[in-house]
């Protein structure tokens, strides 16, 4: 049997336009796939082989997810994000040798940044 491959995750948000702006600033990648075109409730970012999506639905489904993003230089990301971010976990080196930190988006979802 094949091992499943994660290709798409979605974060539920209250304000799609604000979330798109926040994530475009965070990831330095433009949003795409806005749907439906005339009044979008969905958009995604292509991050390697995975789509990281945003969706606004009424009523808003539960929030509070955690997503870890692997980066090449976690210290650069920390320097860029920590001054204005809602920090959940400050930059630290783990007992198993990785370096990581976590922040919270405006809707309460956590984003971890990890360097192996």
GIZIBEL-V992080 format. One record per run of one state. SS is the DSSP state (2 for helix, 1 for strand, 0 for the rest). FROM is the first residue (numbers start at 1). TO is the last residue. Records with the same first field share a line. If there is no record, write none. Layout:
SS=FROM-TO / FROM-TO
This chain:
0=1-7 / 13-15 / 28-31 / 36-41 / 48-49 / 56-65 / 71-73 / 82-85 / 94-98 / 105-109 / 116-116
1=8-12 / 32-35 / 42-47 / 50-55 / 66-70 / 86-93 / 99-104 / 110-115
2=16-27 / 74-81
